[in-house]
Amino acid sequence: MQYFDKSTFGTTKEQKAFEKSLFQKTSRNSSSEIILLDGVTCIYRSNVDLYMYVLGSSRENELVLESLLNCLFDAISTVLRKNVEKKALIDAMDTCILIIDEICDEGIILETDPQAVVSRCALKADEISFSDQTFSQVGISLMSSAKEQFKWSLLK
């Protein structure tokens, strides 16, 4: 977890205690997606063996937090090619951290469009399947591939 407000949970011990309490409450209750715990609004989503949380103060708009969580989940789902589970997330942890950094900076929401986030996360065009790319991305990918092949044929 990343904590941007150091006044709420000042020490690592307090953070760990909150995280443990949060997981205990949310893992038992799969019917709701929002809880208020220790004065913090918690929006969460579970998928297979993975829980994603977005936290805000009790004064935050829950719809904005939910939009943020949906963006996070959809962007990670795109990067992991719809295989959102713990092992796949750990294997692509660097990209997932970059996604979080693109969505939110020091607690300020920067983006809630998952496609914009994914496009900024430096995924090489070769790494995305053609079905996940727009027509222009496919064209750019083919042009860069053709340039590389042409360059190497001239160098031989």
C-alpha positions as CSV (number, residue, x, y, z in Angstrom):
1,M,0.0,0.0,0.0
2,Q,1.0,3.6,-0.6
3,Y,0.1,6.1,2.1
4,F,0.0,9.7,1.1
5,D,-1.4,11.2,4.3
6,K,1.2,10.5,7.0
7,S,-1.0,11.9,9.7
8,T,-3.6,9.2,9.5
9,F,-1.3,6.2,10.0
10,G,2.0,7.6,11.2
11,T,3.9,4.5,11.9
12,T,4.4,1.2,10.0
13,K,2.9,-0.6,13.0
14,E,-0.3,1.4,12.7
15,Q,-0.4,0.8,8.9
16,K,0.0,-3.0,9.3
17,A,-2.7,-3.1,12.0
18,F,-5.1,-1.1,9.8
19,E,-4.3,-3.4,6.8
20,K,-4.9,-6.5,8.8
21,S,-8.2,-5.2,10.1
22,L,-9.2,-4.1,6.6
23,F,-8.5,-7.4,5.1
24,Q,-10.3,-9.3,7.8
25,K,-13.4,-7.2,7.3
26,T,-13.4,-7.3,3.5
27,S,-12.5,-10.9,3.0
28,R,-15.5,-12.0,5.1
29,N,-18.0,-9.7,3.3
30,S,-18.0,-10.3,-0.4
31,S,-21.4,-8.6,-1.0
32,S,-20.3,-5.0,-0.4
33,E,-17.6,-3.0,-2.2
34,I,-17.4,-0.1,0.3
35,I,-16.8,0.2,4.0
36,L,-15.9,2.9,6.5
37,L,-13.1,1.7,8.8
38,D,-11.3,3.9,11.4
39,G,-12.6,7.1,9.7
40,V,-11.3,6.0,6.3
41,T,-13.5,5.3,3.3
42,C,-12.4,2.0,1.7
43,I,-13.5,1.0,-1.8
44,Y,-12.4,-2.5,-2.7
45,R,-12.6,-5.2,-5.4
46,S,-11.6,-8.8,-5.3
47,N,-10.8,-11.1,-8.2
48,V,-9.6,-14.7,-7.8
49,D,-6.9,-14.4,-5.1
50,L,-6.3,-10.7,-5.3
51,Y,-7.9,-7.7,-3.4
52,M,-7.5,-4.1,-4.7
53,Y,-8.2,-1.2,-2.4
54,V,-8.6,2.5,-2.8
55,L,-8.8,4.5,0.4
56,G,-9.8,8.1,1.0
57,S,-10.9,10.3,3.9
58,S,-14.4,10.0,5.1
59,R,-15.1,13.3,3.3
60,E,-14.1,11.9,-0.1
61,N,-16.7,11.3,-2.8
62,E,-17.2,7.5,-3.0
63,L,-18.0,7.7,-6.7
64,V,-14.6,9.3,-7.4
65,L,-12.9,6.6,-5.4
66,E,-14.8,3.9,-7.3
67,S,-13.9,5.5,-10.6
68,L,-10.2,5.4,-9.5
69,L,-10.5,1.7,-8.5
70,N,-12.2,0.8,-11.8
71,C,-9.4,2.6,-13.7
72,L,-6.8,0.7,-11.7
73,F,-8.4,-2.6,-12.2
74,D,-9.1,-2.1,-15.9
75,A,-5.6,-0.9,-16.6
76,I,-4.0,-3.8,-14.8
77,S,-6.4,-6.2,-16.5
78,T,-5.4,-4.9,-19.9
79,V,-1.7,-5.2,-19.0
80,L,-2.1,-8.7,-17.6
81,R,-4.3,-9.7,-20.6
82,K,-7.4,-10.3,-18.4
83,N,-5.4,-12.7,-16.2
84,V,-5.8,-10.6,-13.0
85,E,-4.4,-12.9,-10.2
86,K,-1.6,-12.7,-7.7
87,K,1.1,-14.5,-9.7
88,A,0.5,-12.5,-12.9
89,L,0.5,-9.3,-10.9
90,I,3.8,-10.1,-9.2
91,D,5.4,-11.0,-12.5
92,A,4.4,-7.6,-13.9
93,M,4.9,-5.7,-10.7
94,D,7.0,-2.9,-12.3
95,T,4.3,-2.1,-14.8
96,C,1.6,-2.2,-12.1
97,I,3.5,0.2,-9.9
98,L,3.9,2.5,-13.0
99,I,0.1,2.3,-13.6
100,I,-0.5,3.4,-10.0
101,D,2.0,6.3,-10.4
102,E,0.2,7.3,-13.7
103,I,-3.2,7.3,-12.0
104,C,-2.4,9.0,-8.7
105,D,0.5,11.3,-7.6
106,E,0.9,12.0,-3.9
107,G,-2.8,11.3,-3.3
108,I,-3.9,13.6,-6.2
109,I,-5.9,11.8,-8.9
110,L,-4.4,12.4,-12.3
111,E,-6.3,10.1,-14.6
112,T,-9.3,7.8,-14.6
113,D,-9.3,6.5,-18.1
114,P,-7.6,3.1,-18.2
115,Q,-6.7,3.2,-21.9
116,A,-4.9,6.5,-21.4
117,V,-3.0,5.1,-18.4
118,V,-2.0,1.9,-20.3
119,S,-0.8,3.9,-23.3
120,R,1.4,6.0,-21.0
121,C,2.9,3.1,-19.2
122,A,5.6,2.4,-21.8
123,L,4.2,-0.8,-23.1
124,K,6.0,-1.6,-26.3
125,A,3.7,-2.1,-29.2
126,D,5.1,-5.6,-29.7
127,E,4.0,-6.7,-26.2
128,I,0.3,-5.9,-26.8
129,S,-1.7,-8.3,-28.9
130,F,-3.3,-6.9,-32.0
131,S,-6.7,-7.2,-30.5
132,D,-5.7,-4.9,-27.7
133,Q,-4.4,-2.2,-30.0
134,T,-6.1,0.5,-32.0
135,F,-5.7,0.7,-35.7
136,S,-3.2,3.5,-35.5
137,Q,-1.1,1.5,-33.0
138,V,-1.0,-1.5,-35.3
139,G,0.1,0.8,-38.2
140,I,2.9,2.4,-36.1
141,S,4.0,-1.1,-34.9
142,L,4.2,-2.4,-38.5
143,M,6.0,0.7,-39.7
144,S,8.7,0.5,-37.0
145,S,9.2,-3.2,-37.7
146,A,9.5,-2.5,-41.4
147,K,12.0,0.3,-40.7
148,E,14.1,-2.0,-38.6
149,Q,14.2,-4.8,-41.2
150,F,15.0,-2.3,-43.9
151,K,17.8,-0.8,-41.8
152,W,19.4,-4.2,-41.2
153,S,19.1,-5.2,-44.8
154,L,21.1,-2.0,-45.8
155,L,23.7,-2.7,-43.2
156,K,24.4,-6.2,-44.5
